[in-house]
Amino acid sequence: MAFTQISTSNLDSTINTKLAAGESANASIISLTTSLAPKIASVNVASNTFTVLDDTAVNVGGGYIVVTGANFQSGATVLIDTVQASAVTYVNSTTLQVQVPARSAATYNLYVVNPDGGTGIRVNSLTYSSEPSWVTSSPLTEQASNTAFNITFSANGASSYSVAAGSTLPPGTTLAANGYFYGTVSIGAETTYSFVVRATDSELQDADKTFQVTISVTPQGRLFAWGDNLYGELGYPRTLSYVSSPTQVGSATNWKIINLSRDIGAGIKTDGTLWTWGRNGAGALGLNDRSTSNYNGHRSSPTQVGTGTNWSLVDINNYSLAAAIKTDGTLWTWGNNQYGQLGHNTIYNRSSPTQVGSATNWSLVSSGTGHVSAIKTDGTLWTWGNGGKFRLGTGDQVSRSSPTQVGSATNWSLVSASGYASGAIKTDGTLWLWGKSGYGSFGQVNNVNGYASVPTQTGTNTNWSKFAINQEGFQGNSFAIKTDGTLWSMGRNEYGELGQNDRVQRSSPTQVGTGTDWSLVEPGKYHTIALKTNGTLWTWGFHPTYGGDVASALGKNDNVGRSSPTQVGANTDWILISAGERNSLAVRRPG
């Protein structure tokens, strides 16, 4: 039999004591060796059923451990430094199952004390820390079928995210280790999915949470347009120079994406086809030709671009630059390329969609004047094109002809580019702008008519959900919607386009009215258009006389300016909007 080494003086003293009590020497030695001190070999974090986990720490709120070693006795006590364990179950002489109480985050010594006083210690063997705590709430924001989306999960203290064992994500979606949840769900009827996401910290502690997301059938409907129509940008023949109230374009009832900018209209249908119309300068319609005069080569009705059926997003600027994303995450651009704004590492124009690089993880794109801003599915922000007026956000005024990452952040969720500036929202709800800050359009009081060379935060709010900017020449204003449904504006207000019932410039975000039901907003050059959650359409601002024609971009069938939101008609089935320089597009549900 092997014995634990005991000092000679202690052994002699113990044996003499037992002999004095009348025991034999052999009996004294046997009694002594059966009372050897417990030894702790390992301490492992466990579940409440005492199944050993991979965790290297116990939650500060308390938990369970399995202690293994030797010489444990029934009735043993376990101490975490000086605090006694909540419960101890003796399994056998080598195993104890222990419930430990709440303790502060730290590393502690562990003691096992047998009923006979024998004590074992393992130094710095039990660590306490806080397990991840979820920030993201459920249910998640409703998403649309056949439309790419992205959401970033967040839990305090988490270092990675995964789908819990036995759980399944909605079809067509992916969860990255950094918490970036993205994809496109294609279904024919509204469906609510439930799944469990596991947040894991550096001590391998897990926190599971069940999330629900509803995928609705993709909004689709009939296309309407109003305002100026110089190049057929409303989708009407150019003989109709303007339209003063919303008028349907064609007979299609399956428009799901629309975009209007100055003299070009673009849209995507639910079948994934891409359509453009209006001015074709530099081949910006993507139809493999270009205009050679003021009117030659332009299109006054929606014309399909190629034969592809997998387009998911399109954005255009002015009359010469377009960018679009396909459902496979590839990015395509066409039109004017004077500053490398097409991202092809050249300065040659393109009159048909041409892929930008080989990346397949683009999720959002927005084009300004000679520049483009985009976000990838990993939450990174990228810009390219004309670097003048710091519009690329790279800290300099150097133009770039291929996508260049802005900073190192991986939590960008929305971006809007226009003119000489861009703005974006992060997943934490903060709002950031860069480029030219005309007339206080950045909402930064100390930067009314200056520049921000890198993304600069506007205020300290963390509940911004939507943002749109108009920064063109001498114009400049921005709009944003918060998660509580309130609408805010800032910048130039010469025509009442801020919706504040006056014509006073604002250099910080100012709430528009008291409504809490705004869902979308789009600024034009002189007017603004917005939707409420009840499907009503609202406009404000003023459209000055252009080219001898009075064209009402407000859609009110008159030439009266409004300095506060005014409802257009009585319909409650509007679902999409887009504002051009002097005109507007919108989509109503089929019917």
C-alpha positions, 0 to 999 in steps of 0.5 A: 500500500502506498502512503502519503508522506507525513512528517516524522514528528507528527507521526510519532506524536499521533502514535504515542497519543493512541498508545496512551489510550491503550491501542496497539502500535499496529492499530494506531498506524492503521487508524492513522493511514485511513485518515489521510488528508484529501487530495484535489486532482481537478476541478471542472465546471459542470451543468446542473446535472453534473455533466462536465462542461468545456467552460473554464469559469463558473458564472458569478451567480453560482453554478456546479462543479465536479471535484476529483481526487483522493481520500474524500470522506462522506460528509466532506465540506467544500470551501471557495476560499472562506465561503462554504459551498451551497451543497456537496454530494459525496459520490465516492472517495475520488469524486464530489459533486458540488453546488457553489454559491454566487461570488465576485469575478475572480480566481479562488482557492478550493478546499475540501475538509473531511469530517475528521479534519483532514484538509486538501487545497488546490490553489487558484483552481476555481474561476468566476466570471460573468457569462454573456448577457444578451443585448439583442431582443426578440422578435427580430425586425420583420424581413421580406422574402426574396430580399437580402437582409442583415442583422448583427447579434450582440451579447455583452462579453461574448467573443463568438456566436453560433447556432445552438445544437439542435436548432436550425436557421431560416433557409438561405441565411448564415450566422457568422462567428462575429454575430453577423446574421444575413441572407435571403429567404425565399418563400411564398407565404409569410412565415415565422422562424424560431431558432436558438443562438449561443453566445460564448465568451473567452471562458467558453461560458455559453448563453443561449437565447431563442429568437424569432424572425418573421419573413413576410412576402416581399412587398410588391406593387404598382409603380407611380411617378410625378414631377419633372420628366425632361428625359423620360425619367418618370417612365412616361414619353418625354412629350409629357414634360411633367406630372403633378400628381402620382400617376401609374407607370405601365401595368406591372404589379410586381415592383419590389425595389425602386430608385430615382436620382435626378434624370434616371429611374431604376427598379427591380421586379419580384422575378429578379429582373432589373429595369432602367429608364431616363437619361443615358449619359455615359451609358448609365442605363446599363443597356450597352449603348449611350446617348450621343445628344440631349435626347438620343439613346434615352429611354422613356419607359422601363427597359430591361437590363440584360436577362438576369433574374437575380438582382436584389438591389440597385442604386443610382446617382445623378445621370451617370452612375449606377451600382447594383447587387445580385442575390449571390452577393456580387457587386456590379457597376456601370456608367461614368468612371472619370474618377474610378467610381465604378471600382474596376481599377480603371477610369473607363466608362461602362455601358453595361453592368460589370462586376466589381472584383470577385467578392461575393459578400456585398450587402448594401451599396449607395452612390454619390457624385463620383463616389460609392459607399458600400457595406459587406456582410461582415459589417465592414465599410468600403468606399471608392471613386472621387476623394475630393471633399473627403467624401471617401471617409479615408482621411484624405482627398485621394481618389481610389479606383477600387474598393477601399476599407474605411477604418476597421469597424465591423458593425456597419449596418446601413449607408447612404451616399449623395453628392459630396457626402455619405452617412451610415448607421452602426449596429449599435444605433449610432449615426456617422457622417463624412465628406462635405457638411453643407448647411449643417446637414451632418447635424454636428453643430461645430461643423456647419459648413466644413468637412469630416475627413473620416466617419464622425458621430452625430450626437450620442443617440443609439437608437437611429434606424434609418438615414438618408442624405441629400448633399448636392452643390449648394443644397444639403440636408439629412433625415433620419428615423429612430427606432421609436418611429420619430422623424428628424431633419437637419441642414438647409431649409430654403424651401421648407424641405426640413418639414419644420413649418419654417425655413430656418436652417438646422445644424443638429437633428430636430424632430419633425412634428410629434409623430411616432409612426414614420417608416421611410424618408427620402430627400430630393433637392428641393423636397422630401417624401416619406411614408408612415407605418399606416401606408400613407404618403407625405411630402413637403418642400417646394419645387421651383419652376424649371425649364418654363414648366411648373412640375410639382414634385410634391404630387399635390397637383398644384405649385404650392410649397409646404414647409411641413408634412402634407398627406398626398391623397387618401391611399393607405397602401403605399409601400416604397418611395424614392425622391429624385432632384425634382421628381418622385417615385412610389409603389402601391400594393397591387389592387 
